[in-house]
Amino acid sequence: MQKLIATLFVAVLFLPQAAIHAQPYPSRPLRFVIPFGPGSATDTLARIAGQDLSLSLGQPVVVVPKPGADGALSALDVKRSTADGYTFLFGTNSPLAVVPNIRKEPPYDVMADFTPVTFLGDNTFFIVVHPSVPVKSITELVAHAKSNPKALNYPSGNTYALVATALFAMNNGIAMHSVPYKSEPDAMPDLLSGRMHLMFGTPTSVLAHAKEGRLRILATTLNERSPLMPDVPSFPETGQAKFPIGPWFALVGPAGLPRELVARMNKEMVAVLGKPSVKELMLKQGFMAKSSTPEALTTYMKEQLAIWKTALKVAGVEPQ
C-alpha cells in the first residue's frame, strides 16, 4: 500500500509536466519553406494559404524563402527538420521533380525523404517579350529568332522556365541564349531594361508590367486561355505543340511525419484551398487551387519524376 501511495504521489508531481507535453497540436508557429525568393509567385501563394491556415489552426504560419539550387536548398531544409508537423515544404515541380533528375548525385530522394500531404494546384506561365523585340505573335517570334540566331537572351529564374524555353526552341528549330538567375524576381530588372529579350514568366512577375506596356504578352503556356488574360491565345492556338510539362505545387513534410499529423494538415489545407476567397486570390496569380489525398499526391509525384526525366532529356539538359 505504501508503494502504491508513493507511486501515485510521484505521478501527481509529474502531471503538470505531462500536460505540457500533451499540448494539442499545434502549440507554436508553423513554417512553410518555399524554394524561391520574396516576391515570387510561390511566396505570394504560400502567404495566401498560410494566412487562412493560421486562422483555422490558431497559430501563425511563417513563410521562409530558401531560394537557390533549383529549389534544393528549401527541400534540404525540410528534409533535415524534425518530423513534428511544424515544418513543411510549400514546394513546386523544381525541387520535387526536377532536382532529382538534373543532378548526377541528387541531394535527396524525393519519395523516401519526404511525406506527401496534399497537392496544391497548377500555375499559369506567359511568354513575354521586351517591347524592343519587333514581334507581336509566337509566329513572328520564331521567324525573328531564325533570322537572328542566338541573338535573343532569356533568363532562367526557375527550372520550368529553363526547360520550357529549351523545348520551345528545339521544337521550332531556333537557337537562343539562356542566362541563369537565382529566381524569377532577380531576372525582372534585366528583362524590363531590355538586356533580356523574352521570358516564360509567372503572372505575379509579368502581368502588371504588361498592362503598363513595359512587356508584351504573346501567349500562355496553358492548353486553354487563361482567365487572367482571356484575349491572349493559348499555346496550341498559336500552332505550337502542347507542352508535356507544367508548373505544379505540393505540400510535403519531412520523412516520418506521423500519420495523424498528415491527416490533420491534409484536412486543414483541403478546407483552405476550397474556400472561394482563397481560390479567387490565388487565381489572380494565375494559380488554379486543387487539393488531393496524400495517397493521390504520392502517385502523382512518382509520375512527375518520370515525366520530367524524359522532358529534361528531350530538352538537352544533362545531369550535372
C-alpha positions as CSV (number, residue, x, y, z in Angstrom):
1,M,0.0,0.0,0.0
2,Q,2.9,2.4,0.9
3,K,4.5,1.7,-2.5
4,L,1.2,2.4,-4.3
5,I,0.8,5.7,-2.4
6,A,4.3,6.6,-3.3
7,T,3.8,5.8,-6.9
8,L,0.6,7.9,-7.0
9,F,2.4,10.8,-5.3
10,V,5.2,10.8,-7.9
11,A,2.6,10.6,-10.7
12,V,0.8,13.7,-9.3
13,L,4.1,15.6,-9.2
14,F,4.6,15.0,-12.9
15,L,1.1,15.8,-14.0
16,P,2.0,19.5,-14.9
17,Q,5.0,18.3,-16.9
18,A,2.9,15.7,-18.7
19,A,0.2,18.3,-19.5
20,I,2.9,20.5,-21.1
21,H,4.0,17.6,-23.4
22,A,0.4,16.7,-24.2
23,Q,-0.5,20.2,-25.6
24,P,-2.8,20.0,-28.5
25,Y,-1.3,20.4,-32.0
26,P,-0.3,23.0,-33.0
27,S,1.1,24.8,-30.0
28,R,3.6,27.0,-31.8
29,P,4.1,28.7,-35.2
30,L,4.4,26.5,-38.4
31,R,6.9,27.1,-41.1
32,F,6.2,27.0,-44.9
33,V,9.6,26.8,-46.5
34,I,9.5,27.9,-50.2
35,P,12.0,27.3,-53.0
36,F,12.0,30.9,-54.4
37,G,12.6,34.4,-53.1
38,P,10.4,37.1,-51.7
39,G,8.0,38.5,-54.3
40,S,8.0,35.2,-56.3
41,A,4.7,33.5,-57.2
42,T,5.4,30.8,-54.7
43,D,5.9,33.4,-52.0
44,T,2.6,35.1,-52.8
45,L,0.7,31.8,-52.9
46,A,2.2,30.5,-49.7
47,R,1.2,33.7,-47.9
48,I,-2.3,33.5,-49.1
49,A,-2.7,29.9,-48.0
50,G,-0.7,30.5,-44.8
51,Q,-2.9,33.4,-43.7
52,D,-6.1,31.3,-43.8
53,L,-4.4,28.3,-42.4
54,S,-3.2,30.3,-39.4
55,L,-6.8,31.3,-38.7
56,S,-8.0,27.7,-38.6
57,L,-5.1,26.4,-36.6
58,G,-4.8,29.3,-34.2
59,Q,-1.1,29.7,-34.8
60,P,1.0,31.8,-37.2
61,V,2.3,30.3,-40.4
62,V,5.7,31.8,-41.2
63,V,6.8,31.7,-44.9
64,V,10.5,31.1,-45.1
65,P,12.2,31.7,-48.5
66,K,15.1,29.4,-49.2
67,P,16.0,30.2,-52.9
68,G,18.8,28.6,-54.8
69,A,20.0,25.4,-56.4
70,D,16.7,24.9,-58.3
71,G,14.8,24.7,-55.0
72,A,17.1,22.1,-53.5
73,L,18.1,24.4,-50.6
74,S,14.4,24.6,-49.5
75,A,13.9,20.9,-49.8
76,L,17.1,20.1,-47.8
77,D,15.9,22.5,-45.0
78,V,12.7,20.5,-44.7
79,K,14.4,17.1,-45.1
80,R,16.6,18.0,-42.1
81,S,13.7,19.2,-40.0
82,T,12.1,17.3,-37.2
83,A,9.0,15.4,-38.3
84,D,6.8,17.1,-35.7
85,G,4.3,18.8,-38.0
86,Y,5.8,22.3,-37.7
87,T,7.9,22.5,-40.9
88,F,6.6,21.9,-44.5
89,L,7.8,22.4,-48.0
90,F,5.4,24.6,-50.0
91,G,7.1,23.1,-53.0
92,T,7.0,23.2,-56.8
93,N,8.0,20.8,-59.5
94,S,11.5,22.2,-59.3
95,P,12.7,20.7,-56.0
96,L,10.2,17.8,-56.2
97,A,10.6,16.5,-59.7
98,V,13.5,18.4,-61.4
99,V,16.4,18.4,-59.0
100,P,16.5,14.6,-58.7
101,N,16.8,14.4,-62.5
102,I,19.4,17.1,-63.1
103,R,21.9,16.0,-60.5
104,K,24.3,13.2,-61.1
105,E,24.3,12.8,-57.3
106,P,20.9,14.1,-56.1
107,P,20.9,15.7,-52.6
108,Y,17.8,13.7,-51.6
109,D,15.4,11.0,-52.6
110,V,12.0,12.7,-53.1
111,M,9.9,9.6,-52.3
112,A,12.0,8.5,-49.4
113,D,12.9,11.8,-47.7
114,F,9.5,13.5,-47.7
115,T,6.0,12.8,-46.6
116,P,3.3,13.9,-49.2
117,V,0.4,15.8,-47.6
118,T,-1.6,17.4,-50.4
119,F,-1.5,18.6,-54.0
120,L,-1.9,22.4,-54.0
121,G,-2.6,23.3,-57.7
122,D,-1.2,24.4,-61.1
123,N,0.2,27.7,-62.2
124,T,0.0,29.7,-65.4
125,F,3.0,30.9,-67.3
126,F,3.0,33.6,-70.0
127,I,5.5,34.1,-72.8
128,V,6.5,37.8,-72.8
129,V,9.0,39.8,-74.8
130,H,10.6,43.2,-74.2
131,P,9.0,45.9,-76.4
132,S,12.3,46.3,-78.2
133,V,11.8,42.9,-79.8
134,P,9.9,43.5,-83.0
135,V,7.4,40.7,-82.7
136,K,3.7,40.6,-81.8
137,S,3.0,36.9,-82.0
138,I,4.6,33.5,-81.5
139,T,4.9,33.0,-85.2
140,E,6.8,36.3,-85.6
141,L,9.0,35.4,-82.6
142,V,10.0,32.2,-84.2
143,A,10.7,33.9,-87.5
144,H,12.8,36.6,-85.8
145,A,14.8,34.1,-83.8
146,K,15.6,32.1,-87.0
147,S,16.8,35.3,-88.7
148,N,18.9,36.2,-85.7
149,P,20.4,33.0,-84.3
150,K,21.4,33.2,-80.6
151,A,20.7,37.0,-80.6
152,L,17.8,36.6,-78.1
153,N,18.6,36.3,-74.4
154,Y,16.2,34.7,-72.0
155,P,16.5,34.4,-68.2
156,S,16.1,31.1,-66.5
157,G,15.0,32.0,-63.0
158,N,13.3,28.6,-62.4
159,T,13.7,25.2,-63.9
160,Y,10.3,25.2,-65.6
161,A,11.2,28.4,-67.5
162,L,14.6,26.9,-68.5
163,V,13.2,23.6,-69.8
164,A,10.1,25.1,-71.3
165,T,12.1,27.6,-73.3
166,A,14.6,24.9,-74.3
167,L,11.7,22.7,-75.6
168,F,10.2,25.7,-77.4
169,A,13.5,26.4,-79.1
170,M,14.1,22.8,-80.1
171,N,10.5,22.3,-81.4
172,N,10.9,25.4,-83.6
173,G,14.5,24.9,-84.7
174,I,15.8,28.1,-83.2
175,A,18.8,29.0,-81.0
176,M,18.6,31.4,-78.1
177,H,20.9,32.2,-75.3
178,S,20.0,31.2,-71.7
179,V,21.2,33.3,-68.8
180,P,20.8,31.8,-65.3
181,Y,19.3,33.7,-62.4
182,K,18.7,32.8,-58.8
183,S,14.9,33.4,-59.1
184,E,12.4,35.0,-61.4
185,P,12.2,38.3,-59.4
186,D,16.0,38.6,-59.7
187,A,15.7,38.4,-63.5
188,M,13.0,41.0,-63.9
189,P,15.2,44.2,-63.8
190,D,17.2,42.9,-66.8
191,L,14.1,41.8,-68.7
192,L,12.5,45.3,-68.1
193,S,15.7,47.0,-69.2
194,G,15.9,45.0,-72.4
195,R,19.1,43.2,-71.6
196,M,16.9,40.1,-71.6
197,H,14.6,39.8,-74.5
198,L,11.9,37.2,-73.6
199,M,10.8,35.1,-70.7
200,F,8.4,32.3,-69.7
201,G,7.1,34.2,-66.7
202,T,4.5,33.9,-64.0
203,P,1.6,36.3,-63.7
204,T,3.0,37.6,-60.4
205,S,6.1,38.9,-62.2
206,V,4.9,39.9,-65.7
207,L,1.2,40.9,-65.8
208,A,1.5,44.3,-64.1
209,H,4.4,45.3,-66.4
210,A,2.5,44.0,-69.5
211,K,-0.5,46.1,-68.6
212,E,1.8,49.2,-68.3
213,G,3.3,48.4,-71.7
214,R,6.7,47.5,-70.4
215,L,6.4,43.9,-71.6
216,R,4.4,42.3,-74.4
217,I,2.5,39.1,-73.8
218,L,2.4,36.7,-76.8
219,A,0.8,33.5,-75.3
220,T,0.0,31.4,-72.3
221,T,1.6,28.0,-71.9
222,L,-1.7,26.6,-70.8
223,N,-3.7,24.4,-73.2
224,E,-6.6,26.8,-72.9
225,R,-6.8,30.6,-72.4
226,S,-6.1,32.0,-69.0
227,P,-9.0,33.8,-67.2
228,L,-6.4,36.4,-66.2
229,M,-5.8,37.4,-69.9
230,P,-8.7,36.0,-72.0
231,D,-7.5,37.9,-75.1
232,V,-4.1,36.1,-75.1
233,P,-4.0,32.9,-77.1
234,S,-3.1,29.6,-75.6
235,F,0.0,27.8,-76.8
236,P,-1.9,25.3,-79.0
237,E,-3.9,28.2,-80.6
238,T,-0.6,29.6,-81.9
239,G,0.2,26.4,-83.7
240,Q,2.6,25.1,-81.1
241,A,2.6,21.6,-79.7
242,K,1.2,21.0,-76.2
243,F,3.9,21.0,-73.5
244,P,4.5,17.7,-71.8
245,I,5.3,19.5,-68.5
246,G,3.7,22.2,-66.4
247,P,4.3,24.0,-63.2
248,W,2.7,22.5,-60.1
249,F,2.7,22.8,-56.4
250,A,2.5,20.4,-53.5
251,L,2.8,20.4,-49.7
252,V,5.2,17.8,-48.2
253,G,6.7,17.3,-44.8
254,P,9.9,15.6,-43.7
255,A,10.1,11.8,-43.8
256,G,8.4,10.0,-40.9
257,L,5.7,12.6,-40.3
258,P,3.1,10.8,-38.1
259,R,0.0,9.7,-39.8
260,E,-2.3,11.7,-37.6
261,L,-0.4,14.9,-38.4
262,V,-0.5,14.2,-42.1
263,A,-4.3,13.7,-41.8
264,R,-4.7,16.9,-39.8
265,M,-2.7,19.0,-42.2
266,N,-4.4,17.5,-45.2
267,K,-7.8,18.2,-43.7
268,E,-6.9,21.8,-42.9
269,M,-5.3,22.5,-46.3
270,V,-8.2,20.9,-48.3
271,A,-10.5,23.3,-46.4
272,V,-8.3,26.3,-47.1
273,L,-7.9,25.5,-50.8
274,G,-11.7,25.0,-51.1
275,K,-12.6,28.5,-49.8
276,P,-13.9,30.7,-52.6
277,S,-12.0,33.7,-51.2
278,V,-8.7,31.8,-51.3
279,K,-9.4,30.4,-54.8
280,E,-10.1,33.9,-56.1
281,L,-6.9,35.4,-54.6
282,M,-4.9,32.5,-56.0
283,L,-6.5,32.8,-59.4
284,K,-5.4,36.4,-59.6
285,Q,-1.8,35.0,-59.5
286,G,-2.7,32.6,-62.3
287,F,-2.9,29.7,-59.9
288,M,-5.7,27.1,-60.0
289,A,-6.0,25.7,-56.5
290,K,-6.6,21.9,-56.3
291,S,-6.2,19.6,-53.3
292,S,-5.7,15.8,-53.1
293,T,-5.3,13.0,-50.7
294,P,-1.8,12.1,-49.5
295,E,-2.0,8.9,-51.5
296,A,-3.0,10.6,-54.7
297,L,-0.2,13.1,-54.3
298,T,2.3,10.2,-53.8
299,T,1.2,8.6,-57.1
300,Y,1.3,12.0,-58.9
301,M,4.8,12.7,-57.6
302,K,6.1,9.4,-58.9
303,E,4.6,10.1,-62.3
304,Q,6.1,13.5,-62.5
305,L,9.6,12.3,-61.7
306,A,9.4,10.1,-64.8
307,I,7.8,12.8,-67.0
308,W,10.4,15.4,-66.0
309,K,13.2,12.9,-66.6
310,T,12.0,12.5,-70.2
311,A,11.4,16.2,-70.7
312,L,14.9,17.2,-69.5
313,K,16.5,14.6,-71.8
314,V,14.5,15.9,-74.8
315,A,15.4,19.5,-74.0
316,G,19.1,18.5,-73.9
317,V,19.5,19.3,-70.2
318,E,22.2,16.9,-69.0
319,P,22.6,16.0,-65.3
320,Q,25.4,18.0,-63.7
